[in-house]
Amino acid sequence: MSDKNDWSFEVEEDKTSKGAEDSEEAKKVAAKREQRKKAAAKKIHLESSKRAGNNQLTDVYGESVGEKKDVMESNDKPATLQIRAIAKVIDYIFVAIGTFGLIYLTETYLAEDIADFKEYIPYVAGALNFLIWIPILESRNGQSIGKMLTKIEVIHQKGETLTFTQVLFRETLGNLLTLVTLFSFIPAVFEKKHKMLHDYMFKTDVLKL
């Protein structure tokens, strides 16, 4: 009986320890995101000051930064092309599973109700799952399922999470450029930050957490 109690205590202790580690990791990620936003805000303010001809510059928080100090120096590491590709594959595995599941459920339980629209169901199911697994999630914290599992995130150069509309257009255009021409990959192969063409178009960075 004592051994059983000891085992239960160890299990609870492990759960508590794991929860504390997850909480600490979440705090670090949140702090890093906030730091990025401040750095981006400083850069924007500095660029505005330079255009206005100010010699002695101050950042958006009133701190003196001299004339040429680069406030965007950071330890942020860009996600490699391989990691981005893995995240994309994971995303579309979830989209595919969700799509086939929705088609099955619809045709099983709503066959009579949708008889006149049956040919459109795969397209509607695919579009809904695309919206759920990518734009909706990424507009919340910069991460789709694939990005969560590979520990990367997409952010605007201002340091902000993209809006739903921004993610939708970025993903749609990026997919078209990649699937139709493969042209979107070309800049990422030669550019040290691995930015793809649609990253330049929408002013985004994909970074490791």
N, C-alpha and C positions, 0 to 999 in steps of 0.2 A: 504493500500500500504506500509505503514511504517512497519507494522507487518511482511509482506512478506519479506521485505528487511532485517529486523532484523533476521528472521529465516534463510535466505540465508547466512548472515554473520556468524551466529553461526555454520552452517554446514561447511562452509569453514574453520572456526577457529578450529573445531573438526578435520577436515582432516589434517590441518597443524600440530596440536598437535600430532596426531597419527603418521604422517610421521616423526616428530622429535623423537618420542619415538622409532620407528622402527630403525631409523638411529643410535640412541644412543645405542640400543641393539646390532646392527651389529658391532659397534665399540668395544663394550665390548667383544664380541665373538672373533673378530679378534685379540684383545690385548691378550686374554687368550691363543689363539692358538700360537701366537708369543712367549709368555712366556714359553709354553710347549716346543717349539723347542729349546729355549735357555737352558732350564733346561736339556733336553736330550743331547744337545751338550756338556754341562759341565760334565755330568756323563760319557759320552764316553771318553772325554779327561782325566778325573780323572782315569778311569780304565786303560787307556793306560799308564799314569804316574806311577801308582802303579806297573804295570807289569814291567816297566822299572827300578823300584827300587828307584824312587825319594822320598826323605823323606819329603821335604817341597813342597807341591803340589800347583799348580796354575791352575785355570780353563782355558777354551779355550779363555776367554777374558782377561787373564793376572791377574785376581784378586786372591789374596792369600786366600786359603780356609783351610789351616792347613793340618793335616795329615789324619783325619778321618771324616771330616764334610760331611754329606750326603746332596748333593745339589738337590736331587730329592724330598725333602719334599715339598708338595704342598697341595692345598685345592681341588684338583681334586677329584670328587666323581665318582666311577664306576657306570655304569648303572645296575640296578637290573635285575635279570632274567625275572621278570614279564614285565618290560618295554621293554626289548629286544624282548620278545615274541610278545607283542602288535605291535611293530614296524615291525616285520617280517610278521605278519598277514596283516597289512596295505599294505606292499609292494606287497604281493601276491594277494591281492584284486585288486590292480592296474594292476598287470601282467595279471590276469584273465580277467578283463574288457577289457584291451587293446588287449588281444589275441582273445577273442570272437568278438570284434569290427572289428579287422583286417580280421578275417575269413569271417565275414558277408560281408564286403566291397569287399573282393577278389572274393567271390563266386557270389556276386550280379553283379559286374561290369566287372569281368574278367573271367567269367565262361568258355567261349569257349577257351580262350587263355591258361588256366591252366588245361584243361580237363585231360590231360595225367599225371598231377602231383597232382591232387586233394587230394589224400590220404596223401600227405606229407604236405599239407598246415597247418594243426593244429600244427605240430611239428615246422615248420619254423616260424609261427606266435608266438608261445610260446617262442621260442629261441630269436626272435627279441625283444619281449617285456621284457623278462628277462634282456637282455643286456641294453635296454634303461632305465628301471626303477631302476636297481641296479648298475651294474658295471660302467656304464657311469656316472651316477650321483655321486656315492660314490668316484670315482676317481677325481672329481672336487673339492669337499670340505669335503669329509668324511661322507656325508649324503645322504641316499636314501630318497624317499618320506616319508616312515615310520619313519625314524630317524629324519627328519625335524619336523614332527608333534609331535613326542614324545620328541623332544629337546635333542637328544643324538647324538654322532658321533663316528666313528671308526678311530683310528689313529695308525700309527706304533709306536713302543716304542722309536724310534728316534725323535718322535714329528712331523713326516711328514705325509701328506696325502698319502694314498696308491695309487699306479699306477693302471691303468685299468687292467693289467695282474694280479697284486696281488689280487685285488678285485675279479676278475673272478675265480681264482683258490681257493681263500679263501671261497667264497660263494658256489662254486660247491662242494668242499670237505666237507664243513660244512653241507650242505644240505644232502649229501649222508650219512655222519656219523649220522646225526640226524634222518633222515627218515628211514634208513635201520636198525640201531642198537640202536638209542637213546643214544649212548655212549658219544657223544659230550657234552650232558647236565651234565653228572656226575660231572666233576670237578667244574662246576659253582655252584652246589648246596652246596658244602662244602668249596669253596674258597672264601675268603672275598671280592676279587675284581670281583667275578662272571665271571671269565675268562673261556670260553669254550675250548674244546680240540683244535679246529682250531685256537683259539686266541694264544695258546701256540705254535702251529706249525708255524704260520705266524708272531709271535711276535707283536701282536696287542692288543690294549686296547679299550674298548667301554666305553665312559665317558659321564656324564651329562654335558650339556652346562650351 
